[in-house]
Amino acid sequence: MNEYRSTRTPRTSRPVNGKGGSEFTTLAKTIREQGLLRRRYGYYWTKLVGLPLVLAGGLFAFVWIGDTWWQLFTAAFLAILFTQIAFLGHDSAHRQIFISGKWNDWVSIVLGDLLVGMSYGWWQHKHTRHHANPNKLGADPDIDLPVIIVTPGRTPPRSRTLRWLRAHQGVFFFPILLLEGVSLHASGVRRVLARGELKRRWVEILFLLIRLTGFPVLVFIVLSPGIAFVFLAVQLGVFGFYMGASFAPNHKGMPVVRSDVSLDFLRRQVMMSRNIRGTRVLDTAMGGLNYQIEHHLFPSMPRPHLRKAAPIIAEYCRTHDVPYLQTGLFASYAIVVRYINRVGLGEREVFTCPLIEQRNHFTMPAAS
């Protein structure tokens, strides 16, 4: 058995284990035999009908309540609802709902572009690269953030103030998430207006135009200008924070893989992901993203099956010496903050999750 310390990634450009492919095939067979890849039409049709109806009811209530500061609670409610709709669009984009690719695409476009205001084409392009190479330098767009630095090797700034801000950037990570909603809308608009191949471009442009102009217009018709501006700020802030707080615990602070490292599929997906343990309430609140390991191994697995698959995959990883990590929600946030601060201090050896560091080492099968 080859052994490597928890502060480094494997120093090899070959797969860590030549049996990795067969190991995943065996796991996939077990999961399939358990029926965990079967569609859950009843579950998803309930959400596909229910969430738009709740949104319609929320908008009706918004108009009925009228011009009052109490509408800020409505803004927070709509932000939470938009996030839940985005989670459903995420499931559809991963082919979890229907067998037909066209049906899944159109559901994702309607949910994402028309109801939430996020471009499905932009998200699909970005998210596909993330799933192919999670936490891999130069390949995963989710670790290339414009403000917060989450990858090592950056040159420390000369300014003492900037160095202090960089060293404490973890503290600012969650406040910055309040701007994530604006960023998600803007990124989608840039994508549909930019050159390059994009299926159903004009449909996306039309849907985004309706959503991103129609909703603010409605807000300013119902509310006075001062309340309307605050309403939109609250809605965008809560939406961005909720989205960011749901995705942040899954990979931040997990091993970062250098561009010259190649791992087999099982280890590449499991070792770079972290699960968040909790009740079914947390499953709903995080849209199933708390089962990040299971989702990365089986992206098309319907959301309600992720909880059932987790103990099977955890036991399989244990018997095959593949590190399978899970923690509580708030513990994961603490890990993210500490990790981002360490990167901000300019540490280069930040290639693993602090949870792993609590163990003396972990082993991996010898390279073939």
C-alpha positions as CSV (number, residue, x, y, z in Angstrom):
1,M,0.0,0.0,0.0
2,N,1.3,3.4,-0.9
3,E,0.8,6.0,1.8
4,Y,0.8,9.8,1.5
5,R,0.4,12.4,4.1
6,S,-2.9,14.3,4.3
7,T,-1.3,17.6,3.3
8,R,-0.5,16.5,-0.2
9,T,-2.1,15.1,-3.3
10,P,-0.6,12.0,-4.9
11,R,2.6,12.7,-6.8
12,T,1.7,10.8,-10.0
13,S,0.1,11.6,-13.3
14,R,-1.3,8.1,-13.6
15,P,-4.4,6.7,-12.1
16,V,-3.8,5.8,-8.4
17,N,-5.4,2.4,-8.8
18,G,-5.7,0.5,-12.0
19,K,-8.7,-1.3,-10.5
20,G,-10.5,1.9,-9.9
21,G,-12.7,1.4,-13.0
22,S,-13.8,-2.1,-12.0
23,E,-14.3,-0.9,-8.4
24,F,-16.8,1.7,-9.6
25,T,-18.5,-0.8,-11.9
26,T,-19.1,-3.1,-9.0
27,L,-20.5,-0.3,-6.9
28,A,-22.7,0.9,-9.8
29,K,-24.1,-2.7,-10.2
30,T,-25.0,-2.8,-6.5
31,I,-26.7,0.6,-6.7
32,R,-28.6,-0.4,-9.8
33,E,-29.7,-3.7,-8.3
34,Q,-31.1,-1.8,-5.3
35,G,-33.3,0.1,-7.7
36,L,-31.8,3.5,-6.7
37,L,-31.5,4.7,-10.3
38,R,-35.2,4.2,-11.0
39,R,-37.2,7.4,-11.8
40,R,-39.4,8.9,-9.2
41,Y,-42.1,10.4,-11.3
42,G,-44.6,10.9,-8.5
43,Y,-42.1,12.7,-6.3
44,Y,-41.0,15.0,-9.2
45,W,-44.4,15.7,-10.7
46,T,-45.5,16.8,-7.2
47,K,-42.7,19.3,-7.2
48,L,-43.1,20.3,-10.8
49,V,-46.8,21.2,-10.2
50,G,-46.5,22.3,-6.6
51,L,-43.6,24.8,-6.7
52,P,-45.0,26.9,-9.6
53,L,-48.4,26.9,-7.8
54,V,-46.8,28.1,-4.6
55,L,-44.9,30.8,-6.6
56,A,-48.2,31.9,-8.2
57,G,-49.8,32.0,-4.7
58,G,-46.8,34.0,-3.4
59,L,-47.1,36.6,-6.2
60,F,-50.8,36.9,-5.6
61,A,-50.2,37.5,-1.9
62,F,-47.6,40.0,-2.8
63,V,-50.0,42.0,-4.9
64,W,-52.8,41.6,-2.3
65,I,-50.7,42.8,0.7
66,G,-49.7,45.9,-1.1
67,D,-47.3,48.7,-0.3
68,T,-45.9,48.0,3.2
69,W,-42.6,47.2,4.8
70,W,-44.1,43.8,5.8
71,Q,-43.4,42.8,2.2
72,L,-39.8,42.2,3.2
73,F,-40.9,38.9,4.7
74,T,-42.5,38.2,1.3
75,A,-39.1,39.0,-0.3
76,A,-37.4,36.5,1.9
77,F,-40.1,33.9,1.2
78,L,-39.8,34.3,-2.6
79,A,-36.0,34.1,-2.3
80,I,-36.3,30.7,-0.6
81,L,-38.8,29.6,-3.1
82,F,-36.7,30.6,-6.1
83,T,-33.8,28.6,-4.5
84,Q,-36.0,25.5,-4.2
85,I,-37.1,25.9,-7.8
86,A,-33.4,26.2,-8.8
87,F,-32.7,22.9,-7.0
88,L,-35.4,21.3,-9.0
89,G,-33.9,22.7,-12.2
90,H,-30.6,21.3,-11.1
91,D,-32.2,17.8,-10.8
92,S,-33.7,18.1,-14.2
93,A,-30.5,19.2,-15.8
94,H,-28.9,16.1,-14.4
95,R,-31.5,13.9,-16.1
96,Q,-33.0,12.9,-12.7
97,I,-36.6,13.5,-13.7
98,F,-37.3,12.1,-17.1
99,I,-35.7,9.6,-19.4
100,S,-36.0,12.0,-22.3
101,G,-33.2,14.5,-22.6
102,K,-35.4,17.0,-24.4
103,W,-38.0,16.9,-21.6
104,N,-35.3,17.5,-19.0
105,D,-33.8,20.3,-21.0
106,W,-37.1,22.1,-21.4
107,V,-38.0,21.7,-17.8
108,S,-34.6,23.1,-16.8
109,I,-35.0,26.1,-19.1
110,V,-38.5,26.9,-17.9
111,L,-37.5,26.5,-14.2
112,G,-34.1,28.2,-14.5
113,D,-34.6,30.9,-17.1
114,L,-38.3,31.8,-16.8
115,L,-39.0,31.3,-13.1
116,V,-35.6,31.9,-11.4
117,G,-33.7,34.1,-14.0
118,M,-30.7,31.9,-14.3
119,S,-29.4,30.7,-17.7
120,Y,-29.6,27.0,-18.1
121,G,-27.0,27.1,-20.9
122,W,-24.6,29.0,-18.8
123,W,-25.1,26.7,-15.8
124,Q,-24.9,23.5,-17.9
125,H,-21.5,24.5,-19.4
126,K,-20.0,25.5,-16.1
127,H,-21.5,22.6,-14.0
128,T,-20.5,19.9,-16.5
129,R,-16.8,20.9,-16.2
130,H,-17.1,20.9,-12.4
131,H,-18.5,17.4,-12.3
132,A,-15.8,16.1,-14.7
133,N,-12.9,17.4,-12.6
134,P,-14.0,18.5,-9.1
135,N,-11.4,20.6,-7.3
136,K,-8.8,20.2,-10.1
137,L,-6.7,23.2,-10.8
138,G,-7.2,24.7,-14.3
139,A,-10.3,22.4,-14.9
140,D,-12.9,23.1,-12.3
141,P,-14.5,26.6,-12.7
142,D,-16.0,26.4,-9.2
143,I,-12.6,27.0,-7.6
144,D,-11.8,29.9,-9.8
145,L,-13.7,32.7,-7.9
146,P,-13.3,36.4,-8.8
147,V,-13.1,37.7,-5.3
148,I,-12.3,35.0,-2.8
149,I,-9.2,33.0,-3.4
150,V,-9.7,29.3,-2.8
151,T,-6.7,27.8,-4.5
152,P,-3.1,27.9,-3.3
153,G,-0.1,29.4,-5.0
154,R,-1.3,32.9,-5.5
155,T,1.4,35.6,-4.9
156,P,0.6,37.5,-1.6
157,P,-0.2,41.2,-2.2
158,R,2.4,43.8,-1.2
159,S,-0.1,46.1,0.6
160,R,-0.4,45.4,4.3
161,T,-4.1,46.1,4.2
162,L,-4.7,43.7,1.3
163,R,-2.6,41.0,3.1
164,W,-4.8,41.4,6.2
165,L,-7.9,41.2,4.1
166,R,-6.6,38.1,2.3
167,A,-5.6,36.5,5.6
168,H,-9.1,37.0,6.9
169,Q,-11.0,36.4,3.7
170,G,-12.9,33.5,5.2
171,V,-14.7,36.0,7.5
172,F,-15.9,37.9,4.4
173,F,-16.9,34.7,2.5
174,F,-20.5,34.5,3.7
175,P,-21.3,38.2,3.6
176,I,-20.1,38.2,0.0
177,L,-22.6,35.5,-0.7
178,L,-25.3,38.2,-0.4
179,L,-24.1,39.4,-3.8
180,E,-24.2,35.9,-5.3
181,G,-27.8,36.3,-6.6
182,V,-26.8,39.3,-8.7
183,S,-23.8,37.4,-9.9
184,L,-25.9,34.4,-11.0
185,H,-28.3,36.6,-13.0
186,A,-25.5,38.6,-14.6
187,S,-23.5,35.5,-15.5
188,G,-26.5,34.0,-17.3
189,V,-27.2,37.2,-19.2
190,R,-23.5,37.5,-20.3
191,R,-23.6,33.9,-21.5
192,V,-26.7,34.2,-23.7
193,L,-25.5,37.4,-25.2
194,A,-21.9,36.3,-25.8
195,R,-20.6,34.6,-29.0
196,G,-20.3,30.8,-29.0
197,E,-22.5,27.9,-29.4
198,L,-25.6,27.8,-27.2
199,K,-28.7,25.7,-27.9
200,R,-32.0,27.5,-27.7
201,R,-30.3,30.8,-27.4
202,W,-33.4,32.9,-28.3
203,V,-35.6,31.0,-26.0
204,E,-33.3,31.7,-23.1
205,I,-33.0,35.3,-24.1
206,L,-36.8,35.6,-24.2
207,F,-37.3,33.8,-20.9
208,L,-34.6,35.8,-19.1
209,L,-36.0,39.1,-20.5
210,I,-39.5,38.2,-19.2
211,R,-38.2,37.2,-15.8
212,L,-35.5,39.8,-15.2
213,T,-37.6,42.7,-16.3
214,G,-41.1,41.5,-15.5
215,F,-40.5,40.8,-11.8
216,P,-38.8,44.1,-10.9
217,V,-41.5,46.0,-12.9
218,L,-44.2,44.2,-10.8
219,V,-42.3,45.1,-7.6
220,F,-42.2,48.8,-8.5
221,I,-45.9,48.8,-9.6
222,V,-47.0,47.3,-6.2
223,L,-44.5,49.1,-3.9
224,S,-43.3,52.6,-3.5
225,P,-39.8,53.2,-4.8
226,G,-38.0,53.1,-1.4
227,I,-39.7,49.9,-0.3
228,A,-39.2,48.4,-3.8
229,F,-35.5,48.9,-3.8
230,V,-35.1,47.3,-0.3
231,F,-37.5,44.5,-1.3
232,L,-35.3,43.6,-4.3
233,A,-32.1,43.9,-2.2
234,V,-33.5,41.5,0.4
235,Q,-34.8,39.0,-2.2
236,L,-31.5,39.0,-4.1
237,G,-29.5,38.9,-0.9
238,V,-31.3,36.0,0.6
239,F,-31.4,34.1,-2.7
240,G,-27.7,34.5,-3.2
241,F,-26.8,33.6,0.4
242,Y,-29.1,30.5,0.3
243,M,-27.6,29.3,-3.0
244,G,-24.1,29.9,-1.9
245,A,-24.5,28.4,1.5
246,S,-25.9,25.3,0.0
247,F,-23.1,24.7,-2.5
248,A,-20.1,26.0,-0.4
249,P,-19.8,23.0,2.1
250,N,-19.6,20.4,-0.7
251,H,-16.0,20.9,-2.0
252,K,-14.4,24.0,-0.3
253,G,-11.7,22.7,2.0
254,M,-11.5,19.3,0.3
255,P,-8.3,18.2,-1.5
256,V,-7.3,20.4,-4.4
257,V,-5.8,18.3,-7.3
258,R,-2.9,19.6,-9.4
259,S,-3.5,19.6,-13.1
260,D,-0.9,16.8,-13.7
261,V,-2.7,14.4,-11.4
262,S,-5.1,11.7,-12.7
263,L,-7.3,9.7,-10.4
264,D,-9.8,6.9,-11.2
265,F,-13.4,8.0,-11.3
266,L,-14.4,6.6,-7.9
267,R,-11.6,8.3,-6.0
268,R,-11.8,11.5,-8.0
269,Q,-15.4,12.0,-7.1
270,V,-15.4,10.7,-3.5
271,M,-12.2,12.3,-2.2
272,M,-13.0,15.8,-3.5
273,S,-16.5,15.9,-2.1
274,R,-17.9,16.2,1.4
275,N,-21.3,15.1,2.7
276,I,-23.3,17.0,5.3
277,R,-25.2,14.8,7.7
278,G,-28.6,15.7,8.9
279,T,-32.3,14.9,8.9
280,R,-34.8,14.9,6.0
281,V,-35.5,18.5,6.7
282,L,-31.9,19.3,5.8
283,D,-32.2,17.1,2.7
284,T,-35.1,19.3,1.6
285,A,-33.4,22.6,2.7
286,M,-30.3,21.8,0.7
287,G,-32.0,20.2,-2.3
288,G,-30.1,16.9,-1.8
289,L,-26.8,18.7,-2.2
290,N,-25.8,17.5,1.2
291,Y,-25.3,14.0,-0.4
292,Q,-22.5,15.4,-2.6
293,I,-20.5,12.2,-2.8
294,E,-23.5,10.2,-4.0
295,H,-24.5,12.9,-6.4
296,H,-21.1,13.1,-8.0
297,L,-20.9,9.3,-8.4
298,F,-24.4,9.0,-9.8
299,P,-25.5,12.4,-11.1
300,S,-28.7,11.0,-12.6
301,M,-29.8,9.4,-9.3
302,P,-33.2,10.9,-8.3
303,R,-32.9,13.1,-5.2
304,P,-35.0,10.9,-2.8
305,H,-32.7,8.0,-3.4
306,L,-29.6,9.7,-2.3
307,R,-30.2,9.2,1.4
308,K,-30.8,5.4,0.8
309,A,-27.6,5.2,-1.3
310,A,-25.4,7.0,1.2
311,P,-24.8,4.1,3.7
312,I,-24.2,1.6,0.9
313,I,-21.6,3.9,-0.7
314,A,-20.0,4.8,2.6
315,E,-19.5,1.1,3.5
316,Y,-18.2,0.3,0.0
317,C,-15.6,3.1,0.3
318,R,-14.6,1.9,3.7
319,T,-13.9,-1.6,2.5
320,H,-11.9,-0.3,-0.5
321,D,-9.9,2.3,1.6
322,V,-11.4,5.3,-0.2
323,P,-11.8,8.3,2.3
324,Y,-15.5,9.1,2.6
325,L,-16.0,12.3,4.6
326,Q,-19.1,13.7,6.2
327,T,-19.7,16.3,8.9
328,G,-22.3,18.5,10.3
329,L,-23.5,21.6,8.5
330,F,-22.0,24.3,10.8
331,A,-18.8,22.2,11.2
332,S,-18.5,22.3,7.5
333,Y,-18.9,26.1,7.4
334,A,-16.1,26.4,10.0
335,I,-13.9,24.2,7.9
336,V,-14.6,26.4,4.8
337,V,-13.7,29.6,6.7
338,R,-10.5,28.1,8.1
339,Y,-9.4,26.7,4.8
340,I,-10.1,30.0,2.9
341,N,-8.1,31.9,5.5
342,R,-5.2,29.5,5.1
343,V,-5.2,30.0,1.4
344,G,-5.3,33.7,2.0
345,L,-2.2,33.5,4.2
346,G,-0.4,32.1,1.2
347,E,0.0,28.5,2.4
348,R,0.8,26.2,-0.4
349,E,0.1,22.9,1.6
350,V,-3.7,23.3,1.7
351,F,-4.6,20.3,-0.3
352,T,-6.9,18.6,2.1
353,C,-9.8,19.0,4.4
354,P,-9.0,19.8,8.1
355,L,-11.2,16.8,9.0
356,I,-8.6,14.6,7.3
357,E,-5.8,16.3,9.3
358,Q,-7.4,15.0,12.5
359,R,-6.2,11.6,11.4
360,N,-2.5,10.8,11.3
361,H,-2.7,9.7,7.7
362,F,-4.9,7.8,5.3
363,T,-3.8,5.2,2.8
364,M,-4.6,4.6,-0.8
365,P,-4.1,1.5,-2.9
366,A,-0.8,1.3,-4.7
367,A,-0.5,2.8,-8.2
368,S,-0.6,0.4,-11.1
